[in-house]
């Protein structure tokens, strides 16, 4: 039912509502397929570097040759270094967010970066300057996250290295050690696979803020706030907690049956868009199997038994692993601490958010939906204030 001549009722959560056009990519849930621009995201993760895909999202095409690839790396690597004002504030910021972690600190750190670097409202900028601000923010996020984490552990931050690619540099700043190439590539493939994924909650949040004309840092801070919710970006460590709780293969069946019959959610399973296997999960399962070991064996068996038990207890209900299930396994095997799982996701998604911010900034129309009032009838007389 329309409330006025110009409003249209939408389903809860805006599920399935198309709000704009985008050239950045799409998710085709019934097929189990998603893409960045015209390329399969999973194929990109298997054959290209993170910087190549970053270039694709920002510049509209993959680097055409090694010279263009090297030029983009040379442009972005120096941006990893933080301004002195931001670096000097990090110890206090890490102390203030000790209980909430690096993702909470990143919200403040990015706001400070934007202020320190003079980010201005995207409404007031030309496309070149908007892109420069977005590029600087993306490059700085891994430095902010790893510095906040290390300070929280009582360690000194590790300065970025220009000679390392994005993923390897992230691991280097996190651990202070030269990363193993196999693990660095596994993390890079994960990062590429999570750069963008349609109009999820955090991406839409970034675009809503961008539609107001706010600066890039403000848009990204809002997106991080959306990502911090456990129903959005907080599941990789929770999926591993499930594996920890199960412990051994002989406990899988009873543990899963009890949760399914109780109507509990099994973390790492199900997705609001995919109605078949999540292609990111399939890719990460293959990466995990390449490492092998007891944790991988348990994860694969849990996946198999969950699908079997659901087919028995909830016939007709399709429920498969999502990206978080094997992402947690891969990151654990690569040595990332669990409190850094969601921040690592953020280190990739910031590129997708930024590409969406730039696309939205080219449209001057503010996103301003309506709501249907459901309170007491109005207007009513305002009560007389009590005496005395």
N, C-alpha and C positions, 0 to 999 in steps of 0.2 A: 504494500500500500504506500502511495506517495504521501508525504506529509505536506508538501507544497508542490506547486507546479514545476519546480526546478530540481527537486530531490528525487533520488532513486534508492530504494532499499537494496542493501548489500548483505551477503551472508556474513555470519560471525567470523572475525579474523580476516575479512576480505578474501576468503579462499576463492581462488579462480577468477577474481576480478582483475581485468586488464586495466592498468592505470596510465600507461604510456607506451611508447615504442622505444626500443633500444637496439643499438647495433653491436652491443658488447657480447651477447651470447644468449643462450636459452637452456632450459631444462625440460626434457621431454620424458615425463615420469612414467608413462605407460610403456615406453620403449626401453627405459633404463639407459638413457643417453643424455649427455649434456655437452655443450660446446662453448668455446671462447671465439667470438666472431665466427668465422666459417670453419674452424678446425675442432676436431674432437679433443676435448680437454685431456682425456686419458692418453690419447696418442701423443699429444704435446708433452705430457709428463714422461712418456717413455722415450722421447727422442730429442727434446730440446732442453735448454737451460732455463733457470728461473728468469734470468735477465732477458732472454729471448721473448718469453711470454709477457713479461712486464712491458717490453717494447711493443709487443702486439696490442696490449690493452690500451696503452697510452698513445701510441703513434699510428695505430690502425693496421700495421703489417709487421710480419716477422723481419728481422734483419736480413738484408738480401745477400750479404757476404760477411767475411770475417772482419773487414774494415769497419763496417757499420756496427757489428757486434762489439768490437773493441772500443769504438767511439762512445757507445752507450755505457759500457762499463766504466770508461774513463770519466764520463759525465756524472755517474751516480756514486761511484766509490768515495770521492772526497766529501760527499754530502752525509756520509755516515758519522762524521765527527760532530759532536754537539757544541753549540756555542758555550763560551765560558760561563755565562749566567745560568744556563741550564745544568751544566756539569757540576757547578758549585752547589746547586740546590739539591742534588740527588741524595746525598747522605741524610739530610733532614726528611726528605720525601720518603726514603726507604724506611726510616724509623716510624714515620707517621702511618705508614701502610703495612707495618710489620704483620698485623693480624689478618689483613685482607689480601696481600700479595701484589705481585708486579702489575697485574692488569688494572687494579685500582690506582696504583701509582702512575701507570701510563696515561690515564685520563688527565691527571694534573700535569704530568710531564709534557704531554703534547700541547696542552693549553699554554704552558710556559714557553715551549719552543715557538709556537705561533706568535706569541707576544714578543719574544726576544728577536725573532727573525723579521718582525714587521709584517706578518701576514695581514692582508686587508680583505674586506668583504669581496667575495667573488663577483658580486654584482658590479663592483667598481673597477674590475680588472679586465684586461684583454685576455684572450685565450692563451697567449704565450706566458703571461705572468701567472695565470691560474695553474697552468701545467707545471711551472717552475716551483710554485709553492707545494703542489701535490707531490712532485718528485722528491723535494727536500723532506717532506713529512714521511713518505714511505721509506726513504733511506735511513732516517733516524730511528724509526720504531724498533728495529732489532737492537740497536745500541742502547736505547732507553730500557728495553725489557731486560736485557742481560745485565746491565749495570745495576738496575734495581734488585734483581735477583741476587747477584753476588753481594751487594751491600747488605741485603737482608740476611745473608749467610755469614756475615762478618768478614767478607773478602773484598779486596780492591777490584774495581771494574777493570776490564781488559779493553784496551784501545783497539778500534777496528783496524784491519789491514786492507790496504788497497789492492793487494795482489791476490786476495782470495775472492772467489765468487760469493754470491749472496748467502747461500745455504751454508757453505763451509765457513764463511766468516761468522755467521750466527753461532755455529757450534764452537768456533774458536773463542769468541767473546764469552760464551757461556761457561766453558771449561778451562780456558787458558792454555789449552793444548792443541797442537796440530791435529785436525780431525782425521779419522780413518776415511779414506776415499770411498769405500763401500757404504759406510754409514752416512757420510755426507751426501752421497747420491741418493740413498734411500730417503733421507729427510728432504732433499730437494724435490724428489718426485712427489712426496706428500704435500710439500708447500705449493707446488704447481697445481696439484689437483684440487686445492682449496682456495685458490685466488678468487674465484667468483662462482656463484651458484644461484642465479636468478634473483628475484626480488624477495630474498629472505628478510627477516625482521631487521637485522642490522643494516643491510644494504638499503632497504626502504627508509630506515631512519636517517641514514646519511643523505639520501636524496630529498627527503622532506626538509631537512635543515638547509641543504643547498638551495632549495627552491625559495627560501627566505632571503637569499643573497649573502648569508653569513660566510665567514672565512673558512678555509680548508680545515684548520685545526678544530674549529667548533663543530664542523660536520663530522670529522673523524672521532671526536670525543663522544658525541652522541651515539655513533655506531658502536664504539667500544662499550658504552653503557648497555646497549641492547645485547651485545655479544656476551656480556658477563652473566646474563640470566641462565640458570641451569637447563632450561628447556631449549636453549639455542646453542651456546658454545661450550657448555660445561660438562659434556658427557664423556670425553675420552678417558679421563681418570676414573670416572664412575663405572665405565665399562670394565676397566681393569679391576676395580674393587669387586665387581661381580665374579670375575675369575678367581680372585683371592678368596672370596667367600665360599666358592664351590670347592676349591682346593685340589681335588683329585677326580679322575674320570668317573669313578664309581659313585660319586655323590651328585653327578650332573642331573640324572633323571629325577630323584626325589626333590632336589632343590628347585628345579624348574617347575615341576608339577605343582609344588606347594605355592609358588608365586603366581602361576597361571590361574589356578583355582581360586586364589585370593583376589584376583583381579589386579595384581601389582604390575607395574611397568618393569620390563626387563631392559636395563640400560644397554645401549648399543644396538638395539633392534627396533625396526620400524622407522618410517620417514613420512612426513606430511605430503610429499610429492610423488615419490617413487612407488609404483604398484608392482614392481618386479625388483630384481637384485640391483642394489646401488652399485653403479660401475666403479665408483671410488673404492668401495669395499672389496670388490673383485681384484682390483689392481693391488691394493694394500695386502690382501691375503697372499697374493703371489710373492710380493716383496718379503712378507713374514716367512713364508715357506722357504725362501732363499736363505734365510738365517737358520731356520730350524730350531729344534730344542723343545724342552718340556712345555714351556709357555705356549708356543705355537701349536703343539699337538693338542693341548687342552683347549685352546681357542677354537680350533677346527672341529673338535669333537663337540664342544658346547654348541657351536653353530648348527651342526648336523642334528643334534638331539632336540634343540629348541624347535627347529622346523618340523621334526617328526612329532613331537609332543603337541605342538599347536595344531597340526593336521588332525590329530586324534581328538583333542579336547575342544578345539575351536574350528571345526571343518569349514572350509570356504574362506577362512581369514588368511590373507597373504601377509606374512611378516618375515622380513629378511634382515640381515645385518646392514647397518648403515655405516657411514664413513668413520664414526667414532670408535666402533668396535675394534677393527684391526689397526686404526691409527694409534690407539693406545698401546697395542702390542708392538708395533713398529718403533714408536718413540721410546718405549721401555727398553727394547733391544738395542737401540742406538744410544742409550745412556742418558736420555733427558729425564730430569726429575719430574715427578707427576704434577707438581704445582706449576710446571712450565708447559704443560700440554696445551691448555687453552691459550696462553700467551703465544705459543708457537703458531697455533692456528691464526691468531691475530696478525702475526708477522707476515703471513701470506695474504690474508683477506684484506689488509690495508691497501694493497694494490688494486683489488677489485672495487673496494669502496671508493678509492680515489678516482678510478676511471668512471664510476657512476656519478661522482660529484661533478667531474668535468663535463660529462654529458648533460647532466641536469642543469648545470650553470648556463648552458647555452639556451635554455628555455626560460623566459622571464615570468612564466605563470607560477604563482605560489600554489603549493598543494594545500588545500583547505577544505577537507570533507565536512560533512554535517553529522549530527547525532540526533536521534529521536528521543525527546524528553519523555521520561517515564515516572516522574515524581508526582506529588500532589497537584491537583488542578491549580492554575494560576490565572489571574492574580487573586490573592487572598488578603484580607486586612492585616496590616502589621500589628501585632499585639501591643497594648499599652505597656510601657516599662513598669516593672514592679516598684512600688513605693519604698522609700527609705534607702 
